[in-house]
Amino acid sequence: MSADGGTAWLITGAGGQLGRDLRAVLAEQAEDDVTALRRAELDLTDQAHVRSVVRTWARAAADRGRRPVLLNAAAYTAVDAAEDDEDTALLVNGAAPGWLAEELAGVGRLVHVSTDYVFDGTSTVPYTTADRPAPRTAYGRTKLAGERAVAAVGDDAVVVRTAWVYAAHGSNFVRTMLRLRDERPEVTVVDDQTGSPTWARDLAAGLVEAAASDVRGLLHATNGGATTWFGLARRVFEYSGADPERVRPTTSADFRRPAERPAYSVLDGAGWTAAGLDALPDWESSLRCCLRELGVLAVS
Ligand SMILES: NC(=O)c1ccc[n+]([C@@H]2O[C@H](COP(=O)([O-])OP(=O)(O)OC[C@H]3O[C@@H](n4cnc5c(N)ncnc54)[C@H](OP(=O)(O)O)[C@@H]3O)[C@@H](O)[C@H]2O)c1
């Protein structure tokens, strides 16, 4: 394989929050060899198709003198639905990353994304990559299986755990809060789950940087700082010009969901910066950037 001609990028899950922002970041960086496949074009439950598409793409990229780099932004992310559909989640989150790693072994690089849900959330200090995973949900178990499937191939791959991802598009907490701001006089939000809200655009830029480096193994990457969902909701209201007092706190016990949410999700990014990668910005400044992109930022 020659890398002289630059990089050929393949994005899976290209229609998702991260997938769309990966496309945006690569476009900003004037990358000219980007293949972006949505679920309709590459369904990660179809092993034969996945292997064939990745193999063909990687070979063609190498033939063009390009270094093949696959950014896997596809995942079964419906955390509650996964409780009743763990087999499908396991295919997408657990098995498919291994197929991608196998097809790329010796020919290209894989950047795979994982989650804070691999931990049980009982810590009170940020989780490091050395901490023992102990998922409490089907989603977390399947994502952990995916990490292990990639590691088992042990080739040119990096797995990046992140948390609390939102974007200017797609279905996410920040957009939900903006909608509720317009629909209800008050919203009630849990104040006993702590994490680091992470703008998909910053994560995408970080993943592209990690892809271009030679780092391998397991890393953590989130925006800096931490808050609760209540704290995040209040900032969404405040930064978009609404009264943050309209956001009221509640507890997880009063807001039961099919899948248990980790009480504490903060990830220690020391390995990320030690690998020479730029720390992602503080969550509050990135939230303002996202709200500016949405045209609703009311503060400077
Ligand atoms: N969102 C978070 O808070 C969060 C937190 C920690 C880690 N992560 C991880 O970050 C990564 C990106 O997540 P995201 O926030 O961008 O999620 P997302 O917006 O739900 O995007 C996931 C994408 O994967 C696609 N997908 C689902 N099943 C698929 C299949 N069988 N084959 C191919 N594609 C499939 C979805 O397609 P459809 O739109 O058609 O369903 C969607 O476009 C994932 O690895 C996720 O586990 C996310």
The ligand as a MOL file (V3000), in Angstrom:
LIG
                    3D

  0  0  0     0  0            999 V3000
M  V30 BEGIN CTAB
M  V30 COUNTS 48 52 0 0 0
M  V30 BEGIN ATOM
M  V30 1 N -25.2850 9.7820 20.7080 0
M  V30 2 C -24.5980 9.6580 21.8380 0
M  V30 3 O -24.9210 10.2800 22.8590 0
M  V30 4 C -23.3940 8.7710 21.8950 0
M  V30 5 C -22.7120 8.6420 23.1100 0
M  V30 6 C -21.5940 7.8200 23.1740 0
M  V30 7 C -21.1530 7.1560 22.0480 0
M  V30 8 N -21.8370 7.2790 20.8890 0 CHG=1
M  V30 9 C -21.3540 6.5500 19.7310 0
M  V30 10 O -21.0220 7.4980 18.7410 0
M  V30 11 C -21.2060 6.9230 17.4540 0
M  V30 12 C -22.0510 7.8450 16.5930 0
M  V30 13 O -23.3270 7.9590 17.2020 0
M  V30 14 P -24.3460 9.1090 16.7550 0
M  V30 15 O -24.5860 9.9450 17.9410 0
M  V30 16 O -23.9100 9.7340 15.4990 0 CHG=-1
M  V30 17 O -25.6350 8.2070 16.5290 0
M  V30 18 P -26.7860 8.3100 15.4300 0
M  V30 19 O -27.0680 9.7360 15.1210 0
M  V30 20 O -27.8730 7.4300 15.9220 0
M  V30 21 O -26.1110 7.6870 14.1560 0
M  V30 22 C -25.9280 6.3000 14.0190 0
M  V30 23 C -26.0790 5.9790 12.5710 0
M  V30 24 O -25.9190 4.5700 12.4170 0
M  V30 25 C -26.9000 4.1420 11.5160 0
M  V30 26 N -27.2220 2.7340 11.6590 0
M  V30 27 C -28.0490 2.1280 12.5510 0
M  V30 28 N -28.1480 0.8220 12.2780 0
M  V30 29 C -27.3640 0.5980 11.1990 0
M  V30 30 C -27.0680 -0.5430 10.4200 0
M  V30 31 N -27.6120 -1.7150 10.6860 0
M  V30 32 N -26.2220 -0.3960 9.3780 0
M  V30 33 C -25.6910 0.8030 9.0740 0
M  V30 34 N -25.9500 1.9150 9.7540 0
M  V30 35 C -26.7710 1.8140 10.8080 0
M  V30 36 C -28.1090 4.9950 11.7760 0
M  V30 37 O -28.9490 4.9590 10.6430 0
M  V30 38 P -30.4880 5.4010 10.7710 0
M  V30 39 O -30.4560 6.8790 10.9490 0
M  V30 40 O -31.0690 4.9510 9.4960 0
M  V30 41 O -31.0160 4.6790 11.9790 0
M  V30 42 C -27.4610 6.3400 12.0070 0
M  V30 43 O -27.3040 7.0420 10.7870 0
M  V30 44 C -21.8000 5.5360 17.6980 0
M  V30 45 O -20.7720 4.5850 17.6840 0
M  V30 46 C -22.3750 5.6450 19.0950 0
M  V30 47 O -22.4350 4.3790 19.7280 0
M  V30 48 C -22.9470 8.0810 20.7740 0
M  V30 END ATOM
M  V30 BEGIN BOND
M  V30 1 1 1 2
M  V30 2 2 2 3
M  V30 3 1 2 4
M  V30 4 1 4 5
M  V30 5 2 4 48
M  V30 6 2 5 6
M  V30 7 1 6 7
M  V30 8 2 7 8
M  V30 9 1 8 9
M  V30 10 1 8 48
M  V30 11 1 9 10
M  V30 12 1 9 46
M  V30 13 1 10 11
M  V30 14 1 11 12
M  V30 15 1 11 44
M  V30 16 1 12 13
M  V30 17 1 13 14
M  V30 18 2 14 15
M  V30 19 1 14 16
M  V30 20 1 14 17
M  V30 21 1 17 18
M  V30 22 2 18 19
M  V30 23 1 18 20
M  V30 24 1 18 21
M  V30 25 1 21 22
M  V30 26 1 22 23
M  V30 27 1 23 24
M  V30 28 1 23 42
M  V30 29 1 24 25
M  V30 30 1 25 26
M  V30 31 1 25 36
M  V30 32 1 26 27
M  V30 33 1 26 35
M  V30 34 2 27 28
M  V30 35 1 28 29
M  V30 36 1 29 30
M  V30 37 2 29 35
M  V30 38 1 30 31
M  V30 39 2 30 32
M  V30 40 1 32 33
M  V30 41 2 33 34
M  V30 42 1 34 35
M  V30 43 1 36 37
M  V30 44 1 36 42
M  V30 45 1 37 38
M  V30 46 2 38 39
M  V30 47 1 38 40
M  V30 48 1 38 41
M  V30 49 1 42 43
M  V30 50 1 44 45
M  V30 51 1 44 46
M  V30 52 1 46 47
M  V30 END BOND
M  V30 END CTAB
M  END
